């Protein structure tokens, strides 16, 4: 298996610290709002990578944190006139609802930063004692120049980073690039007692501490969105390696952005969508298939038209599954026949190719293409003369290849018929209201799925072609 490592900027053989086990930490949400489709892609991508590692036989210890204390949370809590804890409790619950609906598997543990306050304070104390951090008026800063390898993840030296960074001017700092790992309490803010007075942790120290306490000094995979590479992950490396003197993570994985209608997602552009909004219109398989249709390191463009196209593509697979399940009830031959045994070997090649694609830095785009090729092959070669055994084998194979992608698992026979009937009813309503354009559009959509409508005196009938 090959994995692209942001740290080395190349694909590397994936070798775990402990054979057969993966220690994986993924930066989770700051819980002050519903997560948007950009967050959703990150969560889906690393859920898929975790699923695939498990599919390949690894035991994965998967940690995804909740940032439940930071500036955004304090601001939102004040606006809503509630405590930061109440805000965190609410949106952690909302996260689970949306993540469950998106078929994202629960993490081994979802630690909250506020649960690790004693450990964070101990972490900061160690950095101060070792000379990597210093205190000024109750604030504690990490001194970046004390960590000689600072900038190795983003591939720039300190001077280059300083030129390109937005830096808060603070004359109390030894260097403009130094960052806060403990912040003194401001009026109205929640705070914890510490050796430096009442205060709260900086954002970067939270993840370093939770990863250290739950997974150990060195982990296999640290992951998150590409926007976290600098400064968040860069600062995590500095803090963690300064404390332990050991590599923090052996592989750094980052997922690319989602643009909306070829523009950066922004509330000001009115192109901002939460995952919940999209899941009200499309099922989880559609959204997951869309998110995984590009390689995770490649930026993807989001639009309703593209989602509609993804839905039509997914329906082709579902239609094939439905046809296979219908055939199971009609075919007469139970056991696989001699001439089918060679075909089984051909089918197994799709699984081999799928694994080959996914082993190459989790190339979901090409793996999905393999599933479509398999379905196309099956549609041509399986019919009423096939055996039940080979049809059952194919159904299991399609579901098996869908499993690491988190799709095609909840499909039940009859759901396609219900969906077709729903579209027919919508078309009938459109015709009644003389909305011929919509009626034609629905008819064409069904035709793309291999469904032909017949208008009869007894009503609309449909058949597969």
C-alpha positions as CSV (number, residue, x, y, z in Angstrom):
1,X,0.0,0.0,0.0
2,X,1.3,3.5,-0.9
3,X,0.3,6.7,0.9
4,X,1.1,10.2,-0.1
5,X,2.8,11.9,2.8
6,X,2.5,15.7,3.0
7,X,5.6,15.8,5.1
8,X,7.8,14.3,2.5
9,X,5.8,15.3,-0.6
10,X,5.9,11.8,-2.1
11,X,4.1,8.5,-2.0
12,X,5.6,6.1,0.5
13,X,5.1,2.5,1.5
14,X,2.6,2.3,4.3
15,X,4.3,0.6,7.3
16,X,2.7,0.9,10.7
17,X,4.5,1.2,14.0
18,X,2.8,-2.0,15.2
19,X,2.1,-4.6,12.5
20,X,-1.6,-4.9,11.8
21,X,-2.6,-1.8,13.8
22,X,-3.1,1.8,12.8
23,X,-3.1,4.8,15.2
24,X,-5.0,7.5,13.4
25,X,-5.9,11.0,14.5
26,X,-8.1,13.3,12.5
27,X,-8.8,16.9,13.4
28,X,-12.5,17.2,14.0
29,X,-15.0,20.1,14.1
30,X,-15.1,23.2,16.2
31,X,-18.6,22.7,17.6
32,X,-20.2,26.1,17.3
33,X,-22.4,25.4,14.2
34,X,-23.6,22.7,11.8
35,X,-20.8,21.3,9.6
36,X,-20.7,22.4,6.0
37,X,-20.1,20.4,2.8
38,X,-16.3,21.2,2.9
39,X,-16.1,19.7,6.4
40,X,-18.3,16.8,5.1
41,X,-15.8,15.9,2.5
42,X,-13.0,15.8,5.0
43,X,-15.1,13.6,7.4
44,X,-16.2,11.3,4.5
45,X,-12.6,11.0,3.1
46,X,-11.0,9.9,6.3
47,X,-14.0,7.7,7.3
48,X,-13.4,6.0,3.9
49,X,-9.7,5.6,4.5
50,X,-10.4,4.2,8.0
51,X,-12.9,1.8,6.5
52,X,-10.5,0.7,3.8
53,X,-7.7,0.1,6.3
54,X,-10.1,-2.1,8.2
55,X,-11.2,-3.8,5.0
56,X,-7.5,-4.7,4.4
57,X,-7.2,-6.2,7.8
58,X,-5.9,-3.5,10.0
59,X,-7.2,-2.7,13.5
60,X,-7.7,1.1,13.5
61,X,-7.7,3.2,16.6
62,X,-9.5,6.2,15.1
63,X,-9.5,9.4,17.2
64,X,-11.4,12.5,16.0
65,X,-11.6,15.4,18.5
66,X,-14.2,18.0,19.2
67,X,-12.8,21.5,19.7
68,X,-15.2,22.8,22.4
69,X,-13.3,25.9,23.6
70,X,-12.0,28.6,21.3
71,X,-12.6,32.2,20.1
72,X,-15.5,31.2,17.7
73,X,-17.2,29.2,20.4
74,X,-17.0,32.1,23.0
75,X,-18.3,34.6,20.4
76,X,-21.3,32.3,19.4
77,X,-22.1,31.5,23.0
78,X,-22.2,35.2,23.9
79,X,-24.5,35.9,20.9
80,X,-26.8,33.1,21.9
81,X,-26.7,34.1,25.6
82,X,-25.7,30.6,26.7
83,X,-22.6,29.0,28.2
84,X,-19.8,27.6,26.0
85,X,-20.5,24.2,27.4
86,X,-24.2,24.4,26.5
87,X,-23.2,25.4,22.9
88,X,-20.7,22.6,22.7
89,X,-23.2,20.0,24.0
90,X,-25.8,21.2,21.4
91,X,-23.6,21.0,18.4
92,X,-21.8,17.8,19.3
93,X,-25.3,16.2,19.3
94,X,-26.0,17.9,16.0
95,X,-22.7,16.6,14.6
96,X,-23.6,13.0,15.5
97,X,-27.0,13.4,13.8
98,X,-25.5,14.6,10.5
99,X,-22.5,12.3,10.6
100,X,-24.8,9.3,11.3
101,X,-27.0,10.3,8.4
102,X,-23.9,10.6,6.2
103,X,-23.1,7.0,7.2
104,X,-19.9,8.0,8.9
105,X,-18.7,5.4,11.4
106,X,-18.3,6.5,15.0
107,X,-14.7,7.1,16.0
108,X,-13.0,4.9,18.6
109,X,-13.2,8.0,20.7
110,X,-14.3,11.6,20.2
111,X,-12.4,13.5,22.9
112,X,-13.4,17.0,23.9
113,X,-10.7,19.5,24.6
114,X,-12.2,20.6,27.9
115,X,-12.0,17.0,29.2
116,X,-8.2,17.3,29.0
117,X,-7.5,20.5,30.8
118,X,-5.1,19.0,33.4
119,X,-3.2,17.2,30.7
120,X,-3.0,20.4,28.5
121,X,-1.6,22.4,31.5
122,X,1.0,19.7,32.1
123,X,1.9,19.7,28.4
124,X,2.4,23.5,28.5
125,X,4.4,23.3,31.7
126,X,6.8,20.7,30.1
127,X,7.4,23.0,27.1
128,X,8.2,25.9,29.5
129,X,10.6,23.8,31.5
130,X,12.4,22.7,28.4
131,X,12.8,26.2,27.2
132,X,10.5,25.9,24.2
133,X,7.8,28.2,25.6
134,X,7.7,31.3,27.8
135,X,5.1,33.2,29.8
136,X,4.2,36.9,29.5
137,X,1.4,38.4,31.7
138,X,-0.5,35.1,32.0
139,X,-0.1,34.2,28.3
140,X,2.2,31.4,27.3
141,X,3.8,31.4,23.9
142,X,5.7,28.7,22.0
143,X,9.0,30.1,20.7
144,X,9.1,28.9,17.1
145,X,12.8,29.6,16.6
146,X,13.6,27.2,19.4
147,X,12.3,24.4,17.3
148,X,14.9,24.1,14.5
149,X,12.6,22.1,12.1
150,X,9.7,24.5,12.2
151,X,8.2,24.8,8.7
152,X,9.0,21.3,7.6
153,X,5.4,20.3,7.0
154,X,4.5,23.3,4.9
155,X,7.9,23.1,3.2
156,X,9.0,26.7,4.1
157,X,11.5,28.2,6.4
158,X,10.6,30.6,9.2
159,X,11.4,33.7,7.2
160,X,9.2,32.6,4.3
161,X,6.4,31.7,6.6
162,X,6.6,35.1,8.4
163,X,6.3,37.0,5.1
164,X,3.3,35.0,4.0
165,X,1.4,34.8,7.3
166,X,-1.2,37.0,8.9
167,X,0.5,37.8,12.2
168,X,-1.2,39.3,15.2
169,X,1.1,42.2,16.3
170,X,2.1,41.6,19.9
171,X,5.2,43.3,21.1
172,X,5.4,41.1,24.1
173,X,6.3,38.1,21.9
174,X,10.0,37.3,21.4
175,X,9.2,36.7,17.7
176,X,6.2,37.5,15.5
177,X,5.7,33.9,14.6
178,X,5.5,32.7,18.2
179,X,2.0,31.4,18.9
180,X,-0.1,31.1,22.1
181,X,-0.4,27.8,23.8
182,X,-2.1,29.2,26.9
183,X,-4.3,32.4,26.9
184,X,-5.0,34.5,30.0
185,X,-8.6,35.0,30.8
186,X,-10.5,38.0,29.3
187,X,-13.7,39.4,30.9
188,X,-16.6,37.0,30.4
189,X,-14.6,34.1,29.1
190,X,-14.6,30.6,30.7
191,X,-11.3,29.8,32.3
192,X,-9.3,27.2,34.3
193,X,-6.8,27.6,37.0
194,X,-3.2,27.2,35.9
195,X,0.4,28.1,37.1
196,X,0.0,31.3,35.0
197,X,-3.3,32.3,36.4
198,X,-6.8,31.8,35.1
199,X,-6.9,31.0,31.4
200,X,-7.6,28.6,28.6
201,X,-5.6,26.6,26.1
202,X,-4.7,27.8,22.6
203,X,-6.2,25.8,19.8
204,X,-3.1,24.1,18.5
205,X,-2.1,22.6,21.9
206,X,-5.4,20.9,22.3
207,X,-4.9,18.4,19.5
208,X,-1.3,17.7,20.4
209,X,-2.4,16.9,23.9
210,X,-5.3,14.6,23.0
211,X,-3.3,12.7,20.4
212,X,-0.4,12.2,22.9
213,X,-2.7,11.0,25.7
214,X,-4.9,8.7,23.6
215,X,-2.4,7.4,21.0
216,X,1.1,7.9,22.4
217,X,4.2,9.8,21.5
218,X,4.3,8.8,17.8
219,X,1.2,7.9,15.7
220,X,0.8,6.4,12.3
221,X,-1.5,8.9,10.6
222,X,-2.4,12.4,11.4
223,X,-5.0,13.9,9.0
224,X,-7.3,16.8,8.2
225,X,-8.3,19.3,5.6
226,X,-5.6,21.0,3.5
227,X,-6.3,24.3,5.3
228,X,-4.9,22.9,8.5
229,X,-1.5,22.2,7.1
230,X,-0.3,25.6,8.3
231,X,-0.4,26.8,10.9
232,X,-2.4,24.2,12.9
233,X,-0.5,21.0,11.9
234,X,2.8,22.8,11.7
235,X,2.3,24.0,15.2
236,X,1.2,20.6,16.4
237,X,4.5,19.1,15.1
238,X,6.6,21.8,16.8
239,X,4.9,21.4,20.2
240,X,4.7,17.6,20.2
241,X,8.2,16.9,19.0
242,X,9.7,19.6,21.2
243,X,8.1,17.8,24.2
244,X,9.0,14.2,23.3
245,X,12.0,14.5,21.0
246,X,10.3,12.0,18.7
247,X,8.4,12.1,15.4
248,X,4.8,13.1,16.1
249,X,3.2,11.3,13.1
250,X,4.8,9.2,10.4
251,X,2.2,10.0,7.7
252,X,0.4,13.3,7.2
253,X,-2.7,13.2,5.0
254,X,-4.7,16.2,3.8
255,X,-7.9,16.4,1.8
256,X,-8.5,19.2,-0.7
257,X,-11.1,21.9,-0.8
258,X,-14.7,21.8,-2.1
259,X,-15.6,24.8,-4.4
260,X,-19.2,25.6,-5.0
261,X,-20.1,26.5,-8.6
262,X,-16.4,27.0,-9.2
263,X,-16.1,29.6,-6.4
264,X,-14.8,29.4,-2.9
265,X,-17.7,28.6,-0.5
266,X,-18.7,31.7,1.3
267,X,-21.9,33.0,3.1
268,X,-21.3,36.4,1.4
269,X,-21.6,34.7,-2.0
270,X,-24.7,32.9,-0.9
271,X,-23.2,29.6,-1.9
272,X,-22.7,28.2,1.6
273,X,-24.4,24.8,2.2
274,X,-24.5,22.7,5.4
275,X,-24.4,18.9,5.1
276,X,-27.8,18.8,6.7
277,X,-29.3,21.0,4.0
278,X,-28.0,18.7,1.3
279,X,-29.0,15.5,3.1
280,X,-32.6,16.8,3.1
281,X,-32.6,16.6,-0.7
282,X,-30.2,13.7,-1.5
283,X,-29.5,10.5,0.4
284,X,-26.1,9.8,2.0
285,X,-25.0,7.4,-0.8
286,X,-25.3,10.2,-3.4
287,X,-23.3,12.7,-1.3
288,X,-20.6,10.2,-0.4
289,X,-20.3,9.0,-4.0
290,X,-20.0,12.6,-5.1
291,X,-17.4,13.4,-2.5
292,X,-15.3,10.4,-3.4
293,X,-15.6,10.7,-7.2
294,X,-12.4,12.8,-7.2
295,X,-9.2,11.8,-5.5
296,X,-9.1,13.1,-2.0
297,X,-6.1,15.3,-2.7
298,X,-7.8,16.9,-5.7
299,X,-10.1,19.9,-5.3
300,X,-13.7,19.1,-6.4
301,X,-16.5,21.4,-7.6
302,X,-19.9,21.2,-6.0
303,X,-23.2,22.0,-7.7
304,X,-26.8,20.7,-7.6
305,X,-26.4,19.7,-11.3
306,X,-23.4,17.6,-10.4
307,X,-25.3,16.0,-7.5
308,X,-28.1,15.2,-9.9
309,X,-25.7,13.6,-12.2
310,X,-24.2,11.6,-9.3
311,X,-27.7,10.4,-8.3
312,X,-28.4,9.2,-11.9
313,X,-25.1,7.3,-11.9
314,X,-25.8,5.8,-8.5
315,X,-29.3,4.8,-9.7
316,X,-27.6,2.7,-12.5
317,X,-25.9,0.6,-9.8
318,X,-29.1,0.4,-7.8
319,X,-31.1,-0.6,-10.9
320,X,-28.6,-3.4,-11.5
321,X,-28.9,-4.6,-7.9
322,X,-32.6,-4.5,-8.2
323,X,-32.6,-6.5,-11.5
324,X,-30.2,-9.1,-9.9
325,X,-32.5,-9.5,-6.9
326,X,-35.5,-9.9,-9.2
327,X,-33.6,-12.5,-11.2
328,X,-33.0,-14.5,-8.0
329,X,-36.7,-15.1,-7.7
330,X,-37.0,-16.2,-11.3
331,X,-34.0,-18.3,-12.2
332,X,-34.3,-22.1,-12.0
333,X,-30.7,-23.2,-11.6
334,X,-29.5,-23.2,-8.0
335,X,-25.8,-24.2,-8.1
336,X,-23.1,-22.5,-10.2
337,X,-22.5,-24.3,-13.5
338,X,-19.2,-25.2,-15.1
339,X,-19.3,-22.5,-17.7
340,X,-19.9,-19.9,-15.0
341,X,-16.8,-20.8,-13.0
342,X,-14.6,-19.1,-15.6
343,X,-16.8,-16.0,-15.3
344,X,-16.3,-16.0,-11.6
345,X,-12.6,-15.7,-12.2
346,X,-13.3,-12.7,-14.5
347,X,-15.4,-11.1,-11.7
348,X,-12.6,-11.6,-9.2
349,X,-10.4,-9.5,-11.4
350,X,-12.6,-6.5,-10.6
351,X,-11.9,-7.0,-6.9
352,X,-8.2,-7.2,-7.6
353,X,-8.3,-4.0,-9.6
354,X,-10.3,-2.3,-7.0
355,X,-7.8,-3.1,-4.3
356,X,-4.9,-2.1,-6.6
357,X,-6.5,1.4,-7.0
358,X,-7.3,1.8,-3.4
359,X,-3.8,0.6,-2.3
360,X,-2.5,3.5,-4.5
361,X,-3.0,6.3,-2.0
362,X,-6.8,5.5,-1.6
363,X,-7.7,6.4,-5.1
364,X,-11.5,6.3,-4.7
365,X,-12.1,7.9,-8.1
366,X,-10.6,4.9,-9.9
367,X,-12.1,2.4,-7.5
368,X,-15.6,3.8,-8.2
369,X,-14.9,3.4,-11.9
370,X,-14.1,-0.3,-11.3
371,X,-17.5,-0.8,-9.6
372,X,-19.3,0.8,-12.6
373,X,-17.3,-1.5,-15.0
374,X,-18.3,-4.5,-12.9
375,X,-22.0,-3.5,-13.1
376,X,-21.8,-2.9,-16.8
377,X,-20.2,-6.4,-17.3
378,X,-22.9,-8.0,-15.1
379,X,-25.7,-6.3,-16.9
380,X,-24.5,-7.8,-20.2
381,X,-23.7,-11.3,-19.0
382,X,-26.2,-12.2,-16.3
383,X,-29.7,-13.3,-17.3
384,X,-32.6,-15.7,-16.6
385,X,-30.3,-18.6,-17.6
386,X,-27.7,-17.7,-14.9
387,X,-27.5,-19.6,-11.6
388,X,-28.7,-18.3,-8.2
389,X,-25.3,-19.0,-6.7
390,X,-23.5,-16.7,-9.2
391,X,-26.1,-13.9,-8.8
392,X,-25.8,-14.1,-5.0
393,X,-22.0,-14.0,-5.5
394,X,-22.2,-10.8,-7.6
395,X,-24.6,-9.1,-5.2
396,X,-22.2,-9.7,-2.4
397,X,-19.2,-8.5,-4.5
398,X,-21.0,-5.2,-5.3
399,X,-21.8,-4.6,-1.7
400,X,-18.3,-5.7,-0.6
401,X,-16.7,-3.1,-2.9
402,X,-19.1,-0.5,-1.8
403,X,-18.5,-1.1,1.9
404,X,-15.1,0.8,2.3
405,X,-16.7,3.7,0.4
406,X,-19.6,3.7,2.8
407,X,-22.2,3.2,0.0
408,X,-24.6,0.5,-1.2
409,X,-25.0,-0.9,2.3
410,X,-28.5,0.3,3.2
411,X,-30.1,-0.6,-0.2
412,X,-33.2,-2.7,0.2
413,X,-35.2,-4.3,-2.5
414,X,-38.3,-2.3,-3.3
415,X,-36.7,1.1,-2.6
416,X,-36.0,1.6,-6.3
417,X,-39.6,0.8,-7.2
418,X,-40.7,3.4,-4.6
419,X,-38.4,6.0,-6.0
420,X,-39.6,5.4,-9.6
421,X,-43.2,5.6,-8.4
422,X,-42.4,8.9,-6.7
423,X,-41.0,10.3,-9.9
424,X,-44.0,9.1,-11.9
425,X,-46.3,10.8,-9.4
426,X,-44.3,14.0,-9.7
427,X,-44.6,13.8,-13.5
428,X,-48.3,13.2,-13.4
429,X,-48.6,16.3,-11.1
430,X,-46.5,18.3,-13.5
431,X,-48.6,17.2,-16.5
432,X,-51.8,18.2,-14.6
433,X,-50.4,21.6,-14.0
434,X,-49.3,21.8,-17.6
435,X,-45.6,22.0,-16.6
436,X,-44.5,20.1,-19.7
437,X,-40.8,20.9,-19.3
438,X,-40.7,19.3,-15.8
439,X,-42.7,16.3,-17.0
440,X,-40.3,15.8,-19.9
441,X,-37.3,16.2,-17.6
442,X,-38.6,13.4,-15.3
443,X,-39.4,11.1,-18.2
444,X,-35.8,11.6,-19.6
445,X,-34.3,11.0,-16.1
446,X,-36.2,7.7,-15.9
447,X,-35.1,6.8,-19.4
448,X,-31.4,7.3,-18.4
449,X,-32.0,4.7,-15.6
450,X,-33.4,2.3,-18.1
451,X,-37.0,2.9,-17.3
452,X,-39.6,3.5,-20.0
453,X,-43.0,4.9,-19.2
454,X,-46.2,3.9,-21.0
455,X,-49.3,6.0,-20.7
456,X,-52.4,3.7,-20.7
457,X,-56.1,4.2,-20.0
458,X,-55.5,2.4,-16.7
459,X,-52.7,4.9,-15.8
460,X,-48.9,5.1,-16.2
461,X,-47.0,1.9,-16.4
462,X,-43.2,1.4,-16.4
463,X,-40.9,-1.2,-17.6
464,X,-37.1,-1.8,-17.6
465,X,-35.2,-1.8,-20.9
